[in-house]
Amino acid sequence: MAENCSEQERRPIDYTSQMTMEDPLWWLSRIANKLRTVWLARTYPFVSFGKRTWTRYSLHVTRSGARYISIGEGVGFSRDVVLDVCAGPDTHSPVLILEDGCGLQRRVVISARNRIHIMRNAIFGPSVLMIDHGGDVEGRADSAVCGPQAGGGTIRIEEECWIGFGATIVCKHGDLVIGRHSVVGANSVVTRSIPPYSVVSGDPARIVKQYDFSKGKWVLGCIRPLATAERKLPVVAASLLAES
Amino acid sequence: MSDSRKEIREDVLTGFSRAANKLRSLWVAWTYSFASIGKDVSVHYTCDLQRSGAPYIKIGNRVMLGREVWLNIPNVSICDRAAIVIGDGCGIGRRSVISAKNQIHIEPNTILGPSVLVMDHNHAFEDVTVPIGQQAMTPGGRIRIEEGCWIGFGAAIICSRGELVIGRGSVVGANSVVIHSVPAHSVAAGNPARIVKEYNPLKKAWMSVTRPHFLREAEFSDTDKKE
C-alpha cells in the first residue's frame, strides 16, 4: 500500500473542498477568518495585499508594522502566524515581502528588521522561526534586541523552497540566501546560505543532498558548495543577487 | 478528578475553559463518526480535528488531547483503514501535530510533550521543475510508538518509507529528529537522533552509551541504494 502512488494522490490536495463538508462549528472560525482577512486588507496599510490571500483570525500583525509588509497573491496563513516587523523610522522599502503562492503553516514566526524576502511558492512547515537580526550577545548586551542598533542581515528564501517543521533560520549579519527549490529539514538551524537545489538538515544545518543536473537526479553530499568558508558568504550572495 | 477541582478552586475563571473543553469533547464524541472513541476522552476546545478524517481515527479511553493539537489525515479519499490509532491513557501535548497518510499507531500510556510532530509521509521535492508545494506527498511509511514511551518537547518523528518503531518505554529527547527506529528502553536525542542511554536489565539501571551511535545510516543513503 505504501509503495503505489495512485494518480489521485499525485494531484495536489485541495484543502478547501475537503473542508466544505466539515463540522458546522467550523463555519464560525471560517467567518472570523474571512472578516479578519477583509479587515486586514481594507484597513491595514500594507504595501500590497494580494487577491486570494487568506489569513486566520489569530494572525498576529501590527498596524504600524503593516506599512513595511508586502503580501502577494494567493498567500496562505495558517493559525497563529506571527509577522513581526521592527523597522527603524528611516525605513521606506518593504521589510517583509511574501510573494505569490507562499504558504505559512501554523505558528510560523517571522521577525524582520532589515529585509526578509520570500519568493514565489515557498512553503513553510509548522513552528518555523525566521529572524534577520539577533541580539548581539558580544559587547552590546544592553542594546535593545529589536532596536535600530540590533544589526542583523537580510534573508532571501528563493522560489519553491520548503522549510520543514520547527526549522530556525537566523541571519545575524550579511545576506542569507536559501537557493531555489531547496529543502530545510525538520528542526534544523540554518545560519548560512544554502545553494539552490539542496537538502539540508541538522543543527547546525549541513547539506545532505543536492540535485545533479548532469545526472538528472538527487545525489548524496555536497557537489556544488556555495561558500566553502563562511567568510566568503556575502560575496557569493551578492553575485547571486546580481544574477537575479 | 481531584486535580481539576483544585484547579477550579484556584481560579474560578478556569471553569469557563473547562466547560468549553467538556462541551467540545462531548460534541466531538457524539457528532464525529470516529472509528472508535473511548470513555473519558478530553479534547481541548482548540483542537483541530477534521470530521471527514474521523472515520479513520481511533481514540482509546482516557486520552488527553491538549491545546491546539492537530490530528490530520491529508488525503481522506485514499484511506482504507484506521490511520491514526491512539491507545488508552495517552497524552498528546499542546501544539502537537499528528499527520497520518498510512498509519500512525500510538500504543497505550505513551505521552507526547508539547510541539511534537509525528508524520508518516512528507512533501515530495524530487521533481525540480514543479514547486514543492504543488507536488504530491511521498508514499511514506508507518509509525508505531510502543507502550509507555515519552516523546520530548518539539521532537519530530518522520518516517519516509518502511516502518518506524519506537520501542517500549523509550524516551525521545527534546527537539530531536527521529527518522529511524529506536530500540526498546533507550533514550534517543539529537538532530539526527542518536542513542545516548540504554537500560541495562542486568544492572537494572540506565547506562550512558559511551559512544552515542546513530540509529542507522543517514536517512538518504538507503534511497540511493535502491536507485
Interface residues (C-beta under 8 A of the other chain):
Chain A: M1 A2 E3 N4 C5 S6 Q8 E9 R10 R11 P12 I13 Q18 M19 M21 E22 D23 L25 W26 R79 D80 G101 G103 R106 R107 R120 N121 A122 I123 P126 S127 E159 E160 C161 W162 G164 F165 G166 H181 V183 G185 A186 N187 S188 Y197 V199 S201 G202 D203 V208 K209 Y211 K217 W218 V219 L220
Chain B: W27 T31 Y32 Q50 R51 S52 E68 W70 P74 N75 V76 S77 I78 D80 R95 V97 N102 S115 L117 M119 H123 F125 E126 V128 P131 I132 G133 Q134 Q135 A136 M137 P139 G140 G141 R142 G154 A155 A156 I158 R161 G162 N175 S176 V177 N191 P192 A218 E219 F220 S221 T223 D224 E227
